[in-house]
Amino acid sequence: MLTRLADARSVLPGLLTLAACALYGIVFLLAESQAEVLGLVAGALVAVWLLARVDWAGRARISFATHPRTLQALSAAAVLAALAVFRGEHFPLLMLASVLFYTTACLGLTVQFGFAGVVNFAGAAFFGIGAYTAAVMVAHTPVPHLCVMILGGLASALVGSALILPVLRTRGHYAALVTIAFGILFRTFIEVNDVLGGPQGLQVKGMNLFGWDLNSPVAIGDQALSFYANYVVIAFGLAAAAFVVVRRLERSWLGLNLDAVRLDETVCAVFGIEVGRWKVVAFTVGNFLAGTAGAAYAQMVGFVAPNSFTFGDSLILVSIVILGGMGNPWGVALAAAIVIVLPEKLQALQEYRFLLYACLVIAILLFRPGGLLPRRTREYFPDWRPR
């Protein structure tokens, strides 16, 4: 009885956090005037300040780590609730699907940055490789669109394998410069390549799964759902699968090796852990997730162009990972919602969104280096107790 009561109390912070975030997100998307949006932003800042005084983020972090399956089910319920509220509206559902696709891509960066310590400032380039792969294959091959998503991830992982050698031979800011150079090179390549549409880009056909055209609205009785509801379902399934993979990777002996590589490469080499092998694993898995998300995202928006995969877009992905909490998959989803939705609702910030992202990253690094939901210290021996 006492154990059940303790479990109920431990899950409560995570439950309340998810419910509050879902409710706030729905209300925020329903807000239309700039005054309402600014009021909600101000209210959120005050609430965060008050909750920080009682270390609510720490309690929520422990709750998420202790009851992952329960809170995953509640996350699915929150997405279904948002679908029910915005069933016929395009913009909110487009935002929700975009947040989920970006969450998947940033989970890939979490494996690289947060688990293995592999620097990658070319996330948008690998996202774009998946998107362009989808554009070409959907237009010129009969490959099923579900396979196109997977092939987009494989293409990103394959191209990333050509970049892994210089990444392995460098460290710190030198490795960062290698990935930055690759991102610039990728954009230049697609701009001058007429086969890929050049600077004008390419149109991408909508996704079709087993005869189900996702670009067609869904009719349920007298209600007509926006066609973006279809992509929300696909995006949520993709994000959920990526989340499960990343969490299982983190909790396995593979994640243990990745953590060891991030903490001290020299000690790993001394104890026989092959640093290069585990960096390759992290880099490949992360790029695969980014490419898969890019392939699905391209089919949703229906168009890809070089301007969508710039170095600035890579910084957006990095800012999501840092803001959410380095190495914490739960924080990625929260940060993606903030970074993607906030500038869209605050129209005055559209031209200054990169300035907003920079200020967010600087503020997080100064006042909360661990992010909104810092990752817990790994327990190498969970059952050990001091004697």
C-alpha positions in Angstrom: 0.0 0.0 0.0 2.8 2.4 0.9 4.7 1.5 -2.2 1.6 2.3 -4.4 1.1 5.6 -2.6 4.8 6.5 -3.1 4.5 5.6 -6.8 1.4 7.8 -7.2 3.2 10.7 -5.5 6.3 10.3 -7.7 4.3 10.3 -10.9 2.3 13.4 -9.9 4.9 16.0 -10.9 5.3 14.5 -14.4 1.6 14.2 -14.8 0.9 17.8 -13.7 3.7 19.1 -15.9 2.4 17.3 -19.0 -1.2 18.4 -18.4 -0.2 22.0 -17.8 2.0 22.0 -20.9 -0.7 20.5 -23.1 -3.4 22.9 -21.8 -1.1 25.9 -22.1 -0.1 24.8 -25.7 -3.8 24.5 -26.7 -4.7 27.9 -25.2 -1.6 29.5 -26.8 -2.4 28.2 -30.3 -6.0 29.4 -29.8 -4.8 32.9 -29.0 -5.2 35.3 -32.0 -4.3 38.8 -30.9 -0.8 39.8 -30.1 -1.9 41.1 -26.7 -3.2 37.7 -25.8 0.0 36.0 -27.0 2.2 38.4 -25.0 0.0 38.0 -21.9 0.4 34.2 -22.2 4.2 34.5 -22.6 4.4 36.8 -19.6 2.3 34.4 -17.5 4.5 31.5 -18.5 7.6 33.4 -17.5 6.1 34.2 -14.1 5.0 30.6 -13.6 8.4 29.3 -14.5 10.0 31.7 -12.0 7.7 30.6 -9.2 8.1 26.9 -10.0 11.9 27.3 -10.0 11.8 28.4 -6.4 10.4 25.0 -5.4 12.7 23.1 -7.8 9.7 21.8 -9.7 11.8 21.0 -12.8 13.9 18.7 -10.7 10.8 16.9 -9.5 9.4 16.6 -13.0 12.8 15.3 -14.3 12.8 12.5 -11.7 9.2 11.7 -12.4 9.9 11.4 -16.2 12.9 9.2 -15.5 11.0 7.0 -13.0 7.7 6.5 -14.9 8.5 6.7 -18.6 5.8 4.5 -19.9 3.0 6.1 -18.0 4.0 9.6 -19.1 4.5 8.4 -22.7 0.9 7.2 -22.7 -0.2 10.6 -21.3 1.8 12.4 -24.0 -0.2 10.4 -26.6 -3.4 11.4 -24.9 -2.3 15.1 -25.0 -1.6 14.9 -28.8 -5.1 13.3 -29.3 -6.7 16.0 -27.2 -5.0 18.7 -29.4 -6.2 16.8 -32.5 -9.7 16.9 -31.2 -9.6 20.6 -30.4 -8.0 21.7 -33.7 -9.6 19.1 -35.9 -10.6 21.4 -38.7 -7.9 24.1 -38.5 -4.8 24.0 -40.7 -2.3 26.3 -38.9 -2.4 24.7 -35.4 -2.1 21.2 -36.8 0.7 22.3 -39.1 2.5 23.7 -36.0 1.9 20.5 -34.0 3.2 18.3 -36.9 6.3 20.5 -37.4 7.1 20.4 -33.7 6.9 16.5 -33.8 9.1 16.3 -36.9 11.7 18.7 -35.4 11.6 16.7 -32.2 12.5 13.6 -34.1 15.5 15.4 -35.8 16.6 16.8 -32.4 16.5 13.4 -30.8 19.1 12.4 -33.3 21.2 15.4 -32.2 20.6 14.3 -28.6 22.3 11.0 -29.4 25.3 12.9 -30.9 25.6 15.9 -28.5 24.1 14.6 -25.3 25.2 10.9 -25.3 28.5 10.7 -27.1 29.6 14.3 -27.1 30.0 14.4 -30.9 29.6 18.0 -32.2 27.3 18.4 -35.2 26.4 21.9 -36.5 25.1 20.5 -39.8 21.8 19.1 -38.5 19.8 21.0 -41.1 22.0 19.6 -43.8 21.2 16.0 -42.8 17.5 17.0 -42.4 17.8 18.4 -46.0 19.4 15.3 -47.4 16.4 13.3 -46.2 14.0 15.9 -47.7 15.7 16.0 -51.1 15.9 12.2 -51.2 12.1 12.1 -50.6 11.6 14.7 -53.3 13.6 12.8 -55.9 12.3 9.3 -55.1 8.6 10.3 -54.8 8.8 12.0 -58.2 10.8 9.5 -60.2 10.4 6.1 -58.5 7.5 3.8 -57.5 9.0 3.2 -54.1 6.3 3.2 -51.4 6.3 6.4 -49.4 6.8 4.7 -46.1 10.0 3.2 -47.5 11.0 6.7 -48.8 11.1 7.9 -45.2 13.4 5.1 -44.2 15.6 5.6 -47.4 15.8 9.3 -46.5 17.3 8.4 -43.2 19.7 5.9 -44.8 20.8 8.5 -47.3 21.6 10.9 -44.5 23.5 8.2 -42.6 25.4 7.2 -45.7 26.4 10.8 -46.5 27.3 11.3 -42.9 29.7 8.3 -43.1 31.8 10.4 -45.5 32.0 13.1 -42.9 32.8 11.0 -39.9 36.6 10.6 -40.8 37.4 14.3 -40.4 35.1 14.5 -37.3 37.0 11.6 -35.7 40.4 13.2 -36.4 39.4 16.5 -34.7 38.0 17.5 -31.4 36.1 20.5 -29.9 35.8 23.6 -32.0 37.8 22.0 -34.8 35.2 19.3 -35.2 32.5 21.9 -35.0 34.2 23.8 -37.9 34.2 20.6 -40.0 30.4 20.1 -39.6 29.8 23.9 -40.3 31.8 23.6 -43.5 29.8 20.5 -44.5 26.5 22.4 -44.0 27.7 25.3 -46.1 28.9 22.9 -48.8 25.6 21.0 -48.9 23.6 24.2 -49.4 26.0 25.4 -52.1 25.8 22.0 -53.9 22.0 22.0 -54.1 21.9 25.7 -55.2 24.1 25.0 -58.2 22.7 21.7 -59.1 19.9 22.1 -61.7 18.9 18.5 -61.4 17.8 19.2 -57.8 16.0 22.4 -58.8 18.8 24.8 -58.1 17.9 27.8 -56.0 14.2 27.5 -56.9 13.9 24.1 -55.2 11.7 21.1 -56.0 8.0 20.3 -55.5 7.3 17.2 -53.4 4.1 15.1 -53.8 2.1 14.4 -50.7 2.5 11.2 -48.8 0.4 8.2 -49.7 0.4 5.2 -47.5 -1.4 2.0 -48.6 -3.8 4.0 -50.7 -4.4 6.6 -48.0 -3.7 10.0 -49.5 -2.5 12.2 -46.6 -3.2 15.4 -48.5 -6.9 14.7 -48.5 -9.1 15.8 -45.6 -10.6 13.1 -43.4 -14.4 13.0 -42.9 -15.7 11.6 -39.7 -19.5 11.8 -39.8 -20.4 15.4 -40.3 -16.9 16.6 -39.2 -14.2 17.3 -41.8 -10.7 17.0 -40.3 -7.8 19.1 -41.8 -5.5 17.0 -43.9 -2.7 18.1 -41.5 -4.3 15.8 -39.0 -3.0 12.9 -41.1 0.6 14.3 -40.8 0.2 14.8 -37.1 -0.5 11.1 -36.7 2.5 10.2 -38.9 4.7 12.7 -37.1 3.7 11.5 -33.7 4.3 7.9 -34.7 7.7 8.8 -36.0 8.6 10.9 -32.9 7.3 8.1 -30.5 9.4 5.5 -32.3 12.5 7.7 -32.2 11.9 8.5 -28.5 11.6 4.8 -27.6 14.8 4.0 -29.6 16.7 6.8 -28.0 15.5 5.9 -24.5 16.4 2.3 -24.9 19.8 3.2 -26.4 20.4 5.5 -23.4 19.5 2.8 -20.8 21.5 0.0 -22.6 25.2 -0.9 -22.4 25.5 0.9 -25.7 24.4 4.1 -24.0 26.9 3.4 -21.2 29.7 3.3 -23.7 28.5 6.5 -25.3 28.4 8.3 -21.9 31.9 7.1 -21.2 33.2 8.4 -24.5 31.6 11.8 -23.8 33.0 12.1 -20.3 36.7 11.1 -21.0 38.0 9.7 -24.3 41.5 9.1 -22.8 40.3 6.9 -20.0 38.0 5.0 -22.4 41.0 4.3 -24.7 43.0 3.1 -21.7 40.3 0.7 -20.6 39.8 -0.8 -24.1 36.7 1.1 -25.2 37.0 2.0 -28.9 36.2 5.7 -29.0 36.0 5.9 -32.8 33.5 3.0 -33.0 31.1 4.6 -30.6 31.4 8.0 -32.2 30.5 6.4 -35.5 27.5 4.7 -33.9 26.2 8.0 -32.4 26.8 10.0 -35.6 25.1 7.4 -37.8 22.0 6.9 -35.6 21.6 10.7 -35.1 21.8 11.4 -38.9 19.4 8.6 -39.7 16.8 10.1 -37.4 17.3 13.6 -38.8 17.1 12.3 -42.4 13.9 10.3 -41.7 12.2 13.3 -40.2 13.4 15.5 -43.1 11.9 13.0 -45.7 8.5 13.0 -43.9 8.5 16.8 -43.4 9.2 17.4 -47.1 6.2 15.4 -48.1 4.1 17.4 -45.7 5.1 20.9 -46.8 5.2 19.9 -50.5 8.3 21.9 -51.3 12.1 21.9 -50.6 14.6 24.6 -51.4 18.2 25.4 -50.3 17.0 28.3 -48.1 15.3 25.8 -45.8 18.5 24.1 -44.8 20.9 26.8 -44.0 23.4 27.1 -41.2 20.9 29.2 -39.3 18.4 26.3 -39.4 21.1 24.1 -38.0 21.5 26.6 -35.1 17.8 26.3 -34.5 18.2 22.5 -34.0 21.1 23.0 -31.7 19.3 25.6 -29.7 16.4 23.1 -29.2 18.8 20.5 -27.8 20.5 23.0 -25.5 17.3 24.6 -24.3 15.6 21.3 -23.5 18.5 19.9 -21.6 21.5 18.2 -23.1 20.9 14.5 -23.4 17.3 14.6 -22.1 14.7 13.3 -24.7 11.8 14.8 -22.7 13.3 18.3 -22.8 13.7 18.1 -26.6 9.9 18.0 -27.1 9.3 20.9 -24.8 12.1 23.0 -26.3 10.9 22.2 -29.9 7.4 23.5 -29.0 8.9 26.8 -27.7 11.3 27.4 -30.5 9.0 26.5 -33.4 5.6 27.9 -32.2 6.6 31.1 -30.3 8.0 33.1 -33.3 5.1 32.0 -35.5 2.6 33.4 -32.9 4.6 36.6 -32.2 4.5 38.1 -35.7 6.7 41.0 -34.6 9.5 38.5 -33.9 9.4 36.9 -37.4 12.3 39.0 -38.7 14.2 38.6 -35.4 13.7 34.9 -34.7 17.4 34.1 -35.0 18.1 36.9 -32.4 15.5 35.3 -30.2 17.2 31.9 -30.5 20.6 33.4 -29.8 19.2 35.1 -26.7 17.6 31.9 -25.5 20.8 29.9 -25.8 22.8 32.6 -24.1 20.3 32.9 -21.2 20.2 29.1 -20.8 24.0 28.8 -20.8 24.3 31.6 -18.2 21.4 30.9 -15.8 20.6 27.2 -16.4 23.4 25.4 -18.1 21.6 22.0 -17.8 18.6 23.3 -19.8 14.9 23.3 -18.8 14.9 19.6 -17.9 18.5 18.7 -17.1 19.5 15.1 -17.6 19.9 13.0 -14.4 23.4 11.8 -13.5 23.7 8.2 -14.8 23.6 5.5 -12.1 26.3 3.0 -13.2 25.4 0.7 -10.3 21.7 1.3 -9.5 21.5 -1.2 -6.7 24.6 -0.1 -4.9 24.3 1.4 -1.5 27.1 2.7 0.8 28.0 0.3 3.6 
